Amino acid sequence: MAIIQEDDPRITLGHDRLDRYWSAIGPSDPDRISYIINPMYSGKPAWPSSRQAYRVVRPPCSLIIATDGLSDPFVGTDIEDAQGFGCEVYIEAPELADADFDAISSSWAFAVIETFAMNVANWGGISSQIELHDVLSTEIQMRDVLPEGCLASDGAAGFLVNLTPPGRHPQILDMPFGPVDIVALTLVSPAELEMMRAGGVPARDQLARARQLDGGHMSRLSPAAE
């Protein structure tokens, strides 16, 4: 097999299809949140190509911050049957609906999704776990990012992974190197985190069902925030 080069036309085709997916949900800001120096050069997990960025999508009365690059193909390799890590991950935070670029890039929501994206890159993707379990849960230490009311006593924040919002496709199937999962990260309350810790998978699945019925994939610092 030939080595995948940076100028492979299939890469542009994949970007176009990713753009098309998000455009059906809301307009994307023209500027991406990115880095002057790629974080992999400071020891962070590498993404499949040199592109490591986040897009901002603006559905009505809400805001999405989504990775833009986790699903790029493995440039510099001959791996033609994998669309990078097979996913892009995002967080949706209605309270940031009117925020500008600087406010978004310095927000709690960006800090959360950036940390989760680095974890996903370190794991090599999460699609196999999603295929097995549908909805996952995770904990991230967020003591310096989220207010105390969002954290367990040990500083961890709890999240559900892959709650599918009604009316949105959970995958992009026509990507050139394979399907891509579009994965939501959803902040849960400290009480919900403790419930999952105590009850394990059954408790997680019960919470996921309740959230799905309520359309609750969005992340809010306060349950009352709209």
C-alpha positions in Angstrom: 0.0 0.0 0.0 1.1 3.6 -0.6 1.9 5.9 2.2 -0.8 8.4 3.0 0.5 11.9 2.3 -0.6 15.3 3.6 -2.0 16.2 0.2 -4.0 13.0 -0.3 -7.4 14.2 -1.8 -9.3 11.8 0.5 -8.2 13.9 3.5 -9.9 17.0 2.0 -13.0 14.8 1.1 -13.2 13.7 4.8 -12.9 17.3 6.0 -15.7 18.3 3.6 -18.0 15.6 4.9 -17.2 16.5 8.5 -18.1 20.2 7.7 -21.3 19.0 6.1 -22.3 17.0 9.2 -21.8 20.0 11.5 -23.4 22.5 9.1 -26.6 20.5 9.4 -26.6 21.3 13.2 -25.5 24.9 13.1 -23.0 27.3 11.5 -19.3 26.8 12.5 -17.2 29.8 13.4 -14.5 30.5 10.8 -11.7 30.3 13.3 -10.6 27.1 14.9 -9.1 26.9 18.4 -5.6 25.6 17.8 -2.0 25.7 19.0 1.1 27.6 17.9 3.1 24.5 18.8 1.5 21.1 18.5 1.0 19.7 22.0 2.6 16.3 21.0 6.0 18.1 21.0 5.6 18.7 24.7 4.8 15.1 25.5 1.0 15.1 25.0 -0.7 12.2 23.1 -0.3 12.5 19.3 -3.3 12.8 17.0 -3.4 10.9 13.7 -2.0 13.8 11.7 -0.4 17.2 12.4 -3.9 18.8 12.5 -5.0 19.3 16.1 -7.8 21.8 16.5 -11.3 22.4 17.8 -14.3 23.9 16.0 -17.1 26.0 17.4 -20.6 25.2 16.2 -23.6 27.3 17.1 -26.9 25.5 17.1 -29.9 27.7 18.1 -29.5 28.9 21.7 -26.5 26.7 22.3 -22.8 26.2 21.6 -20.7 23.1 20.7 -16.9 22.8 21.0 -15.8 19.8 19.0 -12.5 18.2 18.2 -11.3 18.7 14.6 -8.6 16.1 13.8 -9.1 13.0 15.9 -10.6 11.4 12.8 -8.0 12.4 10.3 -6.3 9.4 8.7 -2.9 8.3 9.9 -0.7 10.5 7.7 2.7 9.0 7.0 1.4 5.4 7.3 -0.2 2.9 4.9 -3.3 2.4 7.2 -6.1 2.9 4.7 -8.9 1.1 6.7 -9.1 3.4 9.7 -10.4 7.0 9.8 -7.8 8.0 12.4 -9.1 7.3 15.9 -12.6 6.8 14.4 -14.3 9.6 16.3 -14.6 13.3 17.0 -15.7 14.3 20.5 -17.6 17.4 21.6 -19.3 19.2 24.5 -22.4 21.3 24.2 -22.9 24.1 26.7 -25.9 26.4 26.2 -24.7 29.0 28.7 -21.9 29.8 26.2 -24.3 30.4 23.3 -23.3 34.1 22.9 -19.6 33.8 23.9 -16.9 35.1 21.6 -13.7 33.4 20.6 -11.6 34.5 23.6 -14.3 33.6 26.1 -14.8 30.2 24.5 -11.1 29.3 24.3 -10.7 30.2 28.0 -13.9 28.6 29.2 -14.5 25.6 31.4 -16.1 23.8 28.5 -13.0 24.0 26.4 -10.8 22.9 29.2 -13.0 19.9 29.8 -13.2 18.8 26.1 -9.5 19.4 25.6 -8.7 17.1 28.5 -11.1 14.5 27.4 -9.8 14.6 23.8 -6.2 14.1 25.0 -7.5 11.0 27.0 -9.2 9.7 23.8 -6.0 10.2 21.8 -4.0 8.4 24.5 -6.5 5.5 24.4 -6.3 5.3 20.6 -10.0 6.1 20.3 -13.1 4.9 22.1 -15.2 3.4 19.2 -14.7 -0.2 20.3 -16.0 0.5 23.8 -19.0 2.5 22.4 -19.8 -0.5 20.1 -19.8 -2.8 23.2 -21.6 -0.5 25.7 -23.2 2.3 23.8 -23.0 4.8 26.6 -19.8 5.0 28.8 -18.9 7.0 31.8 -15.6 8.6 32.9 -14.1 10.9 35.6 -11.7 13.8 35.1 -9.9 15.7 37.8 -11.2 19.3 37.3 -10.5 21.0 40.6 -8.9 24.0 39.0 -11.5 24.3 36.2 -15.0 23.6 37.5 -16.7 25.1 40.6 -16.9 23.0 43.7 -20.6 22.4 43.2 -19.7 20.3 40.1 -17.1 18.2 41.8 -17.0 15.2 44.1 -15.0 15.6 47.3 -11.9 14.3 45.6 -12.0 16.9 42.9 -13.3 14.6 40.2 -16.0 15.6 37.7 -18.2 12.8 36.3 -19.3 12.5 32.7 -21.5 10.4 30.5 -20.0 9.6 27.1 -22.0 9.2 23.9 -25.5 10.3 24.8 -27.0 10.8 21.4 -29.2 13.9 21.0 -32.6 13.3 19.4 -32.5 13.9 15.6 -28.7 13.8 15.3 -26.8 11.0 13.6 -24.3 9.4 15.9 -21.9 8.5 13.0 -20.7 9.8 9.7 -20.7 6.6 7.6 -19.4 7.9 4.3 -15.9 9.0 5.3 -13.2 7.9 2.9 -11.2 5.7 5.4 -14.1 4.4 7.5 -17.0 5.5 9.7 -16.6 8.2 12.4 -18.4 8.3 15.7 -19.6 11.8 16.8 -19.4 11.5 20.6 -20.9 13.8 23.2 -19.4 14.4 26.6 -22.0 15.2 29.2 -21.2 16.7 32.6 -23.2 15.0 35.4 -23.8 16.2 39.0 -21.7 15.1 42.0 -24.7 13.1 43.2 -25.1 11.4 39.9 -21.3 10.6 39.9 -21.6 9.1 43.4 -24.6 7.1 42.2 -22.6 5.6 39.3 -19.6 4.9 41.6 -21.8 3.0 44.0 -24.0 1.3 41.4 -21.6 0.6 38.6 -22.8 -0.2 35.1 -26.5 -0.6 36.0 -26.5 2.8 37.6 -24.8 4.4 34.7 -27.2 2.8 32.2 -30.2 4.0 34.4 -28.8 7.5 34.4 -28.2 7.4 30.6 -31.8 6.3 30.0 -33.2 9.1 32.1 -31.0 11.7 30.4 -31.9 10.4 26.9 -35.6 10.7 27.7 -35.0 14.3 28.8 -32.7 15.2 25.9 -30.0 15.8 28.5 -26.8 15.5 26.5 -26.0 19.1 27.2 -23.5 20.1 29.9 -24.4 22.8 32.4 -22.6 24.1 35.4 -26.0 24.4 37.1 -28.9 22.1 36.5 -31.2 25.1 36.5 -29.2 27.0 33.8 -30.9 27.3 30.5 
